[in-house]
Amino acid sequence: MLNGQVQRMSGVKQAIIMAGGEGTRLRPLTNTCPKPLLPVLGRPCIEYTIRSMANAGVEEVFLALGYRSKDFIDTLGEGKGLGVKIEYAIEDVPMGTAGAVKLLESRLDEHFLVGSGDTLTDANLNGLVELHFREKAVATMGLTEVERPEQFGIVGTNERGRIERFKEKPRLEEVFSNVINSGTYVLSREALELVPKGQKYDFSRNLFPDILSRGMPLFAAKLDGYWKDIGRPQDLLEANLRMADHEGEPTYIPGLSTVGNIVARDASGEGGEVIGPSFLDDEVWVGKGARVASACLGRAVIVEEGATVEGSLLLEGCMVGAGSSVVNSILGRRCVVGKGVALSDSVLGDGVVLEGPSSLRGVVRPDVG
């Protein structure tokens, strides 16, 4: 009965997702697509965050946008199919993470969620919300563990989950924990009262240290589920492969031999093999003697006879020519790797065409426009 009471008391109906950045470390992929809309298993990355919030009871999501904002509107619309109503808030001048939320203050309930479009997460947020209400917190932060904490904000808590220390992007000698701020929060409107109007103001650099210095209740708990920053091309690839392994299973694909965990939609082939973890979207075709291993192939990707795609992400409409290989690389939409090309450790923007025979390593090519 008590758990049921907490559930009813602790519901949050609104959320804000910060999605205004340019994703510079992901260029050239983000030249034509904002980072939160880059695909993970064929779905925009931000959809995973929205669905996670919807599962926690959120009904209305505000997207705080800047870069390529129309792409979000065209892709996500009003949120139909995602279980929420989506509203768009477009910043003319970047105001920082907390400043962007401050602009929405008059439209927000007493308590609400905040998330980041820069990450992939399918976390269950109910525990975070319940902690926030149970402790009557001003702000409650979702935490996760990483190998390189100096790239993030590190957090130290007591046994109840109250934050006692917080350090944004510490130097190596300042690292006291590998537990970091995930960019997922439950906030009370009281927290927004500390955010100055009309100034650039961030959660990690400004607001949370301010709350901590004032002795106000600032709590945190580890997220229950997967979390991954997708700030670099390799991160995006790893996120796709991790989700393919997590959601996949031994799968039959017409005309192909398969091993391991695979997510396959309407894919087919003739005599090739697919080794998991892998993802094959609709209309993917794998030719005779071709090999796809630990790879994610977007809609209508063609892998011709004798070609190899390994440890790579190929977006919609790409083609890998006969006898070619693509290894540890990411290809934007509609790229063509001609016959006899060996491509490795590279990132190609949309529409790049590589003629063979050739051997290319460590290539970064912008989109063709």
N, C-alpha and C positions, 0 to 999 in steps of 0.2 A: 504493500500500500504506500509506503514511504517513497519507494522508487517512482511509483506512478505520480505522487504529488510533486516530486522534483521535476519529472518530465513535463507536467502541465505548467509549473511555475517558471521553468527555465527556457521556454520556447523563444526563439528569435525568428522573426519573420522577414527581416531585411538583411541585405549584405551589399558590400561594395567591393569590387575587384579592381585593383590598380592595373591598368593595361595601356598606359600612355607612352611607354618608352620606345626608343628606336631600335633596340636590339643590335647595337653596333658590333658586338663580338660575334654575332651570327651572320654577318654579311659574308657573301652576297645573298644568302637566302632571304634576309629581311629587306632587301632592296625592293622586293615586289610583294612581300607578305609580312605583316606584323608578327612578332615572335609568338604571341599567344594563339595565333591562328595556324601556326605550323603544325603539321599532322603528327599524331601518335596513333598508330594503327588505323590510319585513314580518317581520324576524327580530329578536329581542331583541339589543341592541347587544353585550351581554356574550358572546353566542354566537361572535362573530368572534374575541374574545380567547381563548376556550376552544379553538376550532378551531386557532388559531395555535399554542397551546401543545401541543395533541395532535399537530400536524404536526412538532413538535420532539421528540417522544418521550414527552411527559408522559402518564401513565396515571391519576393521581389528582389531583383539584383540590379544594382546600379553599376555600370561600367564607366570608370573614370578614364577617358581617352584623350589622346593627343595625336600621335603619329598614325597616319593612314586610318583615321577613324571610320571612314565610309566603308572600308573593308569589313569591319565588325558588323555594321548595320546590315550590309548585304549578305553576310554569312549567317548571322545569328537571328536577325529579325527581332520579333517580339518575344522570342524564347519558347515558341511552341515546340513541343517534343522534348523539351528539357525540364519541364515541370515547374518553371518559374516565369514570371513576367520580367522582361528586361527593359530597363530604362538607360538612356545614354546621357552622360555628362561630359562634354567636350571642353577641355581647357585651352584657352588661347595662349596663356602664359603658364608654364609649369610652376606649380606651387608646392612641390614636394609631396610626399605620401600623406602626411597628416593634413597638410594644407588643402589637398584635393578633397579629402573627406570633410574638412571644415566648410567647404563651399556647398556641401549637401546638407549641412546641419539642420536647416529648417524642415527638411523632408524626412528626417530620420526618427525612428522610434527611440524609446529610452535605452534599449539595448540592441546591438546589431553585430554582425560578423564583418570582418575585413579579410580579403584574400589577395593574392598576388597572381597576376597573369604571367609572371616570369617562371613559374614552377609547374610541374606536373604532380598532382596529388589525387588520390582516391580515398583519402582518410575519412574515417568515421569521426565526425566533429561533435557528437552528442556528449562525450565525456568532458570535452573542453568547455562546452556551454554549461553543463551541470556544475563544474568546478567554479565557474565565474559567479553563478548565482549562489552557490552554497557558501562561498567565502565573501560574498558581497563586494567583489572586486571592482575597481575602477577600470582595469584592463586585465585581460587574461591572454597569454601568449602560447601559441602552439610551438612545441620544440621538436627537433629531430637531431640525430647524430650524423656527423660527417667525418671524413678522414682529414680534411684540410680546413679546420675551423677558423683559421686566420682570415679567410675570405668572407666571413660572415660576422654576425653579432653573437658573441658567446654569452652564456647565461649560467648563473649559479643560483640554486634554490635551497630552501630548507626542506625538512621532511614533509611539511604540509603543502609544499609547492609554491610558497611565497618567494618571490625573487629577491635575493639579497645582493647580487652582483650582476652587472651588465657591462659589456665592453664591445663596442662596435669595431669590427675589423682590427683586432689587436695585432701588434707585432708578435713575432714568434715567442719572444721572451715573456710576453704578457699573457699568453694562452694559459688558462686555468681549467679548461673543460673542452671536450669535443661536442658538447651539446649546444645547439645554436637556435637562434630565432628563425622560424620557418617562414615568417611573413604572413602567418594566419593568426588572427586575433578575434577575441570577443571584446567589444568596447561598450562602456556606458557613456551617455551623453556628457556626464561629468568630466570625462577625459577631454572632450572637445572644448570645454570651457578654458582649458589651459593653452589651447592653440590660438596664437594671435591672428587676427583677421588681416588679410592682405599681405602676409609675409610667407616666404618659402619656409616650410617647416616639415621635418621628417619625423616619423615614428621612432626609428632607431637612434638617430643622432640627437634628437631634441626632446620629443615628448616623453619617452620612457625614462631617460635619465632624470627629467624634471619630476615625473611622478615618484621615482625612487627617492630623490633628494627630499621630497616633501613628506615622505613616510606614508604615502597613500597606499592602499592595498593593491599591489601588482603581483599577479600570480601567473603560473605557467604549468603546463603538463605536456608530456610527449604525445605526439599525434599517433593515433591508432590507424596505421595504414602506410602506404607508400608515398614518399616525397622525393622529388628530384628537381634540382635547379637545372633549367635547360638553357643556360646562358651561352654555351659554346656549341659548335657543331658536334663535337664528340659527345657532349651531354645529351643532345637531342637524339643521337643514334642510340646511346645507352638506354635512354628512357623507352624508346621504341622496342628494343630487344628485351628489356626487363618486362614490359607489359605483354609482349608476345609470349614470353616464357610463363608469365603468371596466368594469362587468360587462355593460353593454347592447350592443346591436348593432341595425342596421336590422331592424325586426320587423313582421310582418304581424299586424294585429288585426282580427278580423272586423267589418265594417261601418264601419271608421274609416280615414282617411288618416293615414299616419305618416311622420315625417321625423326622422332623427338616431338616436342611441343610446337604445334603450328596453329596459327589462326588463318583460315582460308575462307574466302567468300566465293564468288563465282569465278574461280581460277581453273585452268586446265593446261594440258601440254601434250607432248608426244615423246616419251622416252627419256625425259630428264629426271633429276632427283632434287628433292628439297629436304634439307636437314635443319631441324629446329635448334634454338628458337627462331622462328621465322613468321612473317606475315605476308600474305598474298591477297591483295584486294580484288575487286571485281574486274573481270576481263584481262587479268594477268595471264600470259602464255609463256611457257617454258619449253624450249625446243629439245630435240633429240641430243642426248649426250651432254646437255647443259647441266650445270650444278649451281644450286642456290643454297647457301649455308649461312646461318646466323645473319639473315638479311630481311629487310622489310621493303616490299615492293608496292607502290601506290597503284591506283586504278589505271588499267590499260598499259601497264609496263610489259614490254616484250623482251625476252631473253632468247636470242637465237641459238641455233645449233652449235654445240660445243663451247658455248660461252660459260664463264664463271662469274658469279656475284657472291662475294663473301664479306661478312662484317660490314655491310653497307646499307644505306637508306637511299632508295630511288623514288622520287616523287612522281606524281601523275604523268603518264604519257611518255616516259623515257623508253629508249630502245638501246639494247646492248647487242652489237653485231656479232656475227658468227666468229667463233674462235677468240673473242676478246675476253678480257678479265677486268672486273671492277672490285677492288679490295680496299677495305677500311676507308671508304669514301662516301660522300653525300652528294647526290645529284638533284638539282632543282627540277622543276617541271619541264617536260618536253625536251630533255637533253638527248643527244644521240652520240653514242660511242661506236664509231665505225668498226668495220671488220679489222681484226688484227691489232687492236689497241690494247695495251696493258696499262691500266690506270690504277694508281694506289695512293693512299694518304692524301686525298684531294677533296676540294669542295667546289662544285660548279653551280653557278646561278642558273636561272631559267633560260632554256633555249640554246645552250651551248652545244656546238657540234664539234666533235673530235674526229679527224680523218686518220685512217691507218694506212700502212702499219706504223706504229709508233709506241714508245714506252714513256710514260709520264708519271712522275712522282712528286708529291708535295705541291700540286698545282692548285691555285685559287683563281678562278675565272669569274668575272662579273657576269650578270645576266646580259642577254643579247638585246633586250629592250623591245 
